[in-house]
Amino acid sequence: MGLFILRRFGMMLVTALCLTYIVFFMTNLYPNLEKLAKTQGNFRMSEEAVDSYLGNRGYLQPTPIKYLQWLGVLPGFATELDDGRIVGKCVRPGVAPEDTPTYCGILQGDWGFSTVSKEPVANVLGSRLANTGKLMFWVMVVMVPSALIIGVLAGMNEGSRTDRTLSTVSIMSTSTPEYVSGVIFIALLASTRNGLGPWLHDLGLIEAKALFKGTAKSAMDDANLRNFTLPVITIALYGMGYIARMTRASMAEVMTAQYIRTARLKGVSFGNVVLKHALRNALIAPFTVIMLQFPWLLNGVVIVEFLFAYNGFGMQLVTAAGNNDIEMLLAVSVVSVFVVLVTQLISDIGYVYLNPRIRIS
């Protein structure tokens, strides 16, 4: 197992370097750099002024050199302008030139400086990751157990009314986009004029005129039932159907296996057959699907974050791309690649433990 993990880790490292280099190359194309120069300077800058701005800050160096500087393998570029100011990759506002480090890359824990927020990328990205991590945790708490229960119950009773009902619910949840279900939830549960809130308030069952809040902005500081329920349910419902369908198909296939029939013929109760024999094998395929939900929750829920005014990782990605914040885009890409590779590694290891037929030499 140790050798397996080391090999996987080596593959992950090579893949991460390749993917980050591709992203670095794309974000450092000249049109992006030109837009960056005009954003930081003047949109009426001449081509000579743009080239001067980019050249003085090291943006016109060969891409492999800039990539190694960004990693922290090579010293950061620095130069002195005509007015005596020193600019470069490692130069930060408020830091004296003699205190400026020679190396400032990912290996040194320096994620760069945001040209939009005017502060270190790590400070901004850290808070956004914390917000998304909180959202991901509660979505997984709601989504995974619900999906597995629905899938197992449907697969145990293949072809029955229970199976058809649960399968219909799963298909409907997956086929309904988050922006549709989110708007429906806001209209029914968070509106003070329409929906269930005013009706329950008139009956004296609730004090407020709405069951939940239609925004999750306050949940970034204090997540509670009223301001965090709707975004969690909106995301969980969309992902739940896919996991449930995979679980149902896997469970139905396992229940027809020969060893299940043998166990039943030997007099093992149906409950023991399901819990001790079928469930473990039925969870192999859903486990991989569950691991794939983490990258999706990190980047793919930007619509829900926008809908509920929740400043998470996905919103930061869109903001960085819209404002051509190159250092922020690179940091976001590194985190995204890392999450994808780590979840794949966990998926491979979990697959080995769940499937006893696989042996690692």
C-alpha positions, 0 to 999 in steps of 0.5 A: 500500500505504501508503494502504491501511495508513493507511485500515485503521489509521483503521478499527482506531482507530475500532473499538477506541474503539467496542469499548472504550467498550462494554466500559467501559460494561458493566463500569461498570454500577451492579450491578458498581460496587456489588459492587466497593464491598462487596468493598473495604468491607463486604458489609453496607454500606448503600445510602447507604454504597455511594453514598458510597464510589462517589461519593467515588471518581468512579464515579458520574460520567457514563460518557463522562466516566469513559471519557475519564478512563480514556483519559487525555484528561481529568484524573483524578477526585480528592477529599478524604475527611473523615479527610483522605485523598485518593482518586481515579483517579490516587491510588496507595498509597505515592505522596504527594499532590503527586506524584500525576499529573493525567492517568493513562490509557491514553495515559499508559501507566497501565493502572490499579490492580488492586483484587484484587492491590493493584498496578498492572495493567500489572505483573500483566498483563505477566507473564500476557501473557509466559506466554501469549506463550511458550505461543502461540509453541510452539503455533504452531510445532507447529500451523501446519507440521503442519496445512499439511503434512497439508492439502497432502498431502491436497489433492494426493491428493484422493479417495485413501487418503492423503486419507481417512486425513489427513482423518479425523485432522483431523476427529478432532483438531478434534472432540475438545475440549481438556479431553478430550485434555488429560485423556487425555494426562495419564492416558497420559503424565503418570501415575506409576501408569497409562499408559506411564510406569510401563511404560517405567520398568519396562523401564528405558527412562526414569528417571522414572515418567512421561514428562511432567509433568501440570502446567505451573506450573513452565514459567512460569519454566523451560519444558522438554520435560517440563513444557511438552509436554502443554499445547502438544500439547493446544492444537495438536491442537485447532487443527491439524485446522481449519487442515488441513481449510481447507488441504486444501479450498483445495489440492484446488480449486487443483489442478483449476484450468485453469492447473495443467492447462496446466502439467502439459500443458506437461511441468512436473513434479508437484512443481514444479506444486505448489511453484511454482504451486499452493501459493501460491494454496492458502495464501490461505484458510489464512493468514486462518484462521491469523491467527484463531488468535492471538485464540483462543490469547490468550483461548480456552485458559483451560481448558487453562491451568486444567487444567495450572495455567498462569497465563496471560492467559486465567486472568487474564481469568477471575480478574478477572471473578470478582473484579470487578476492573474496571481489570483487566477493562478492560486485558484487553479493550484487549489483546484488541481490539488483538490481534484488530485487528492480526491482521486487519490482518496478514491483509488485508496478507498476503492482498494479497501472496498473491493477485496478482489483487488490486490496491490503487489 
